[in-house]
Amino acid sequence: MASKGNMEEFFACLAADTTFMSALQTNALSTQEDHCIVHAAVQAQFSDTAITLEDFWCLFARHSDVAPLYLSRAVHAHRMWQKKHHNVEHGAKRTLAKDLGLKGDTLPYAKSAEAIPNFEIIIRNRVDSDKHKRGTILVDVGNEDLLADLTSPSLAVPPPGEDWYVVTPQKSAIFVNTEGKIELVVIHGACGTHLDILEYVNSVISEAVQDRKGVRPNHGGELIQYGWNAGARHLRVFGLVNNLTQKTRKNLTDDEHQQKDGAILGILALTWKLLTKTLPEEVVAPTRAAIADAGLPPMASKEDISEHGYYLDLPCGQLQFQAAEQAPAEAYIPIHKDRLYAPYAFNWVTEHRVYDHKLTKIGPRNSHSLGGNYVDVSLRVVVCCAPDTAMCLRPEFRHGTTLARPGTLCQGTAINFSTHIKDAYDAAVKAGGLELLRNS
């Protein structure tokens, strides 16, 4: 590329470049300084001037003997900082993985019952729930006033005098039928003492809700899809979700857009990792097998379709998990059933709180509750909503969420495996268009 004299001139130009040296000395050197390196290459009359920061490190490693002392000292100090930063980050990742139980094998539910506090194994079979049709509104007993302006059929849960089970906050439970098949799993305290994780995840979810359009605009609350989808109902085309609002799209720079996508990919990858380590092996293994059999690509954004790697911007700094797998292809931030290609759907409730006590109208003279509780109708189970709750459910049976009182907030992440998205993927593969989509 250049003679020894050219190389000496190249390093001298960089040492005299205040922008480059300032970034190097403050450990902020990035690809944004590529223009400094190109300028130095031009000044030194390199035959190839299209060089980058990565090229600079290679050149310095081979020709540091001709670099000015000022530049050599700055590079040495930067590398010492990098080593220290790497050790700190590695220690933080190791501590986080240990605290969240992300290392080791997924446990069978019998062993999970021994390891998780307040964990109960409940034998319970389903009953016929056809009398409660799709579209029936669920409401908690005591919150019937929320039905005042609604004309749809409703079901107050748990119905008085009937055999229903209520999973209270802070309690974990697994429901197994008499044939040994798992019907529902509820595990409270998935993050343990790491409130910083919940705070970070909730901040990313809140931003996504503000930035993106929901997939069910006529329903209460917001349901934000991310990853791969099947396109509009009238035109099924497999591709990545494109749901930024016009206002957000207009105001975001490319870098800001990429940063937001990276944050969403990070919390969904964390969700998948946390749920697959928290939930029992009998649930995780068949779900992973169904994912492998479906063949869909993992969670992605338009800027990042890599199968591994994510980061979390925590108060302690950014932690990068470069070898970790991405979440599966599809995620989402009244009584119904879902057609899924996997036997279970996963979700993680990250926040449930009152933000306006006056709006809730909860007081000592009434029996109101916050609402927003998960209901499995045919299993006759109500799961009280609580922050940091990991769940898996069988989506082919009727289920839903009770009406939440005004002034309350509930949010979280959900990993789904919709059949219509797999059908769109299969059609794209058959038509030979998937490779073009991946490379576009």
N, C-alpha and C positions, 0 to 999 in steps of 0.2 A: 504493500500500500504506500509506503514512504520510506525514505532513507533516514539514517540516524539524525542528520541535520534537520530534515523536515519534522521528525518526531520531537526534537528539542524545541523547535519553533512552535509546534502545536501545543505542547504543555505550557510553554511560556505565555502564549496567548490566553490560555485558560486561567493561568495564575493571575493574569492582569485583568481578567473579566470580573468586575465586582458583583455582577448578578450571579454568575456561576459560583464564585467563592463564597458569597453570602449564603447561598442555598446549601453548599457543602458544609460550611462551618456551623450552620444551625440545624444540620441533619434533616434538611427539607428538600434534598436533591431528588428530582423526579424527571419524568419525560418532558415536563414543561421547559427544562433547560436544554433540550435537544438542539434548539436553535443556536445556543452558545457554542455547542460542540461543533455543529456544522460550520459556524463562522470561523472557529479556530482552524478547522480542517482546510477551509478556503484560503485563509491567511498563510497557512503552512504549505500550500500548493500540493495537497494530497491528490492523487490521481482519482480517488473515489471520495467524494465529499458527503455522500449520503450515509453518514454514520450517526449512531444513537448513543444514549447513555450506556447501554449494555456494551457497545463497542469500546467506549472510553475505559470501562473497567478492565476489559481484556487487554487493551493497549497499555494501560498503566501497569498491569501485572507483568507484562513482557518487557517493558522499557522504562521502568521506574528509575533506572540509573541515570537517565538524562532529564528527569523532571526537576524543576526548581525545588529547593528545600522548603519553601513556603507552601507549595502545593503538596509535597510529600507529607509534611506534618499534618496538614488538614485531612488528607486521605487516611492517614494512620489514626487520627483522632476519631474520624467518622467510622472506621471499621471497628474500633474499640467500643464505640457507642452501639453499633449494630450488634455486636456480640453480647453486650450487656442487655440490650433491649430484647434480643432473641431469648436469652436465658430467663428474663423476667416474664416474657410472654409465654414461654414454654411452661414455666412454673404455674402461671395463672391458669392456663388451659388444663394442666394436669390436676390442679386443685378443683377447678370447676367440674371436670369430668368425674372426678371422684365423688364430689359432694352431690352431684345430680344422679349418680349411679349409672353413668353412660359407659362405663367400662365393664367388661365381663359379659357373660352369656345372659340371654333372656331366661327368666326362671319359669318353671311350671307353676300353675296357680297354687298348688299345695304348699310350695316353698315360699311363694309370695305372701301367703297368709301368715307364715311364721316371721317374715321380715318386715311387714308393714303394720304399724300400730293401728288398732281399732279396725282390723280387717275381719270381715265375716263371710263365710261361705254359706249360701242359702240355696237349698234345693227348691226349685219352683218351675212349674209347667205353665205353658200358655193356655189361654182359653179363647173361645170364639169371640171376636170383637167386631163382627160384621154389622152389629146394630149401630156402631159409631162410624158413620160414613166419612169418606174423605171430605175435608173442608169443615168438619166439626171444630168449633172453637174450644180450646182448652182453657180453663180458668181454675185457680186455686179456690177451695172452699174458704169463704170469708171475703173473697174479691169479686163476688157476683155483680157488684155495682159497675164493674168495668164492661159488663155486657149490655148496659142500658141502651146504647144507640146501635146495637148490632142485631141483625135479623137472622143470621145463620144459626143452625143447630149448635148447641153447646154442651159441654160436659164439665161439671165441677169435680175436681179431684182433690183428695181421694173421696169417692162417694161414701156417705155415711152408711154403716151397716154392711159394707162389702169388704171382701178380703183383699185389701191393698197393702202394699209395703212402701214405707217412706224411708228413703236414705237421707238421714239428717246431715247437715254440714259437719265437717271434720270426721265423718265416718266413711270407711271404705267397704265395698262389698262386691262379691261376685255371685251372679245368679246362674246356676247350672240346672238343666232339666234332668229328669230321672234317667235319661239315656246317656248322661254324661257330657252333653254338648253345652258349651258356654253361650248364654243368652245375652248377658249384659255385664259389663265390668265398670266399676266406679272407684277411682283411687284419688283420694284427697291428698294435698301436699306433695305434688309431683316434684316441685322445685325445692322443697325443704325450706331452708332458711335464706335462700338466695332471692330476696325481694328485689334486688337490682335487676335480675333477669326478667321478672314479671314487669317491672317498671319500663324496661327497655322494650319488651315485646308489646306492651300496651301503647307505648308512644308510637311505634311503627304502625300498629293497627289503626290508631286514631288518625294518623296522617293518611293512610291508605283510604279510609272512609271519606276523608275530606277531598282527596285527589281523584277518586275513581267513581264511576257509575255502578250502582248496584244491579244485580241480575233479576231481582224481583221488585220492581219499582212500586207495585201496588200493595205490597205487604209492609207491615210495620217494621221499623228498624232498617238496617242496611245489610245486604248480603253481597260481599265483594268477591268475585271470582278471580283467581290468578293461575297462571300456568297455561296449559293447553286446553282448548275448547273445541266445540264442534260448529262454531259459527252461529248465524241467525237461524231461527226455527224454520224459516222458509227457504234457507239456502245453506245446507249442511256442508261446511268446508273445514277440515281439520287445520288448526293453526293456533298461534299464541294469542292470548287475550289482549284486546286492544280497547281498554275501558277508561282511559284517562278522560276527565272532563275537558271541554274546550278551553275553559279558563285556565286549568292547570297546564294543559299542553302549550298554551300561548305564553305562559309566564315562566316555564321551566327552561333552563339551559340544558344542553346535552349532558353535561357533567352532573347537574342536579338530578336529571331523569335517571341517569345510570346509578347515582348514589341511592336514590329511593328504591330502584329495582333491586339493588344489591342488599339493602336492608330487609326487603320483603323476602327475598330468596333465603336470607340468613335465618329469619325467625321461622320460616316454614321448614327449612332443613333441621333446625333445632327442634321444632315440634315433632318431626318424624323420628329423629334420634331419641328424643325423650320418651315418646309414646311407645316406640318399639323396645325400649329397655324397661319401661315401667309396667306395661301391660303383659299379661302372661304368655308364655310360649305357645300355648294351645290356640291363641288368637293370632299372634304375630306370624307363625310359620305358614299357615294356610293363606294368609293375606299376602305375604311375600311370594308364595308360589303362584298365586293368581296374578300378581303384578308381572312376574317373570313370563308367565304364559301369555299374557296380553301383549307384551312386547312394546308398550308405549315408551317413548323417551321420558326421562325424569323431568322434574320441575325446571322451568327455564324462563328467561325473559328474552326480549328481542336482542338485547346486547350481550346476553350470556346464556349459551346453550350447553355449557360444559357439564359433564356428569358428576363432577366432584368439586368440592371447595366452596366455602362460604365464610362470612365474617360477622362478628357481632361488635357493635360500637357500645361498649359498656363504660360505666364511670371510671373503671380502672384502665381504660384504653381499648383500642381495637384489638380483638383477638381473631386471628385467621386460622381456619381449619381447612387447610388446602387439600387434604386427602379424604375428607369426610364426604359421604354420599349426599346428593341432593334429595329432596322430598320426591314422592311420586308425582305423576303428571298433573294432578288437579287438586286445587284446594279452595276453601271458602272461608272467608273470614265471616200454623194450623194442623191438624192431623193429616198425615200423608204417608205414602210409602215410596221408597226409592228403588229404581232398577240399577243395581250395581253388579260389576263383574267379579268383585271380591266378596268374601263371606261377611266381612265386617267393615264398618266405617269408624274412623277415629276422630275424636275432637279433644280440645284442651281449652277449658274455660280459664281465662287469665284475669278477668276483672268482673266483680259484681258488687255494686255499691250504690248508695243514695247520693245524688248530687243536689237535690232540692227537697228538703224534708216537708215543706209546705205542700208541694205538689202531690206527694205520696198520700197525704191525708191519713197516715197511720197514727193512731193514738190509743190511749188506754180504754176508750169507750167503744172501740170497734175491733173486729178480728181480722183486719186487713194484714196481708203479708206482701213482701216485695214482688213476688211472682217471678216469671222467667225461669220456671223449673222444668226440667226434662221429664217427659211422660212416655212410658212404654205401655200402650193401651192393652194389648193382649196379655202382656206379662203382669199387668196391674201393679206397676211400680212408678213411684214419683221420686225423682232425684232432686233434692234441694240444691239450687244453684249456689255455688261457692267458688271463690277465686282459687286458682291453681288446682283444678280438678281434671284429671285425665280420664277419658271414657272411651269405651268401644261399644258398639251396638249393632244389632242385626237390622239393617235398613229395610229389608223386604216386609217387615211387620209394621203395622200402624204405630206411628210415634209422632211426637210434636213437643211444643213448648207452651207453657201456660202464659197468658197475658201478663206482661209486667206492668206494675203501677207507674203512672207518670212520675218523673223525678228520679227514676232508677236507671242505672247503666249496667249492661252486661255485654261482654265481648270475649272473643277468643278466636281460635283457629280450628279448621276442620279439614281433614284429609279424606277425600271421596274418590270413588272409582266408578263413575257414571258409564252405563252401557252405551248411551248415545255418543259419547266421546270416543269410546273404543271403536264403535261402528264407523265413525268418521275417519279415525286413524286407519282402520283396515281398508276403507275405500280409497284413502290417499295412497297407501302402499300398493294396492292393486292397480291403481291408475299410474303408478310410477312417478308421482309428484312429490313424494316426501323428501327425497334428496335435494330437489330444487328448493323446497321450503327451508330446509336446514341450512343451505348455503346462501340463501338470499340475504 
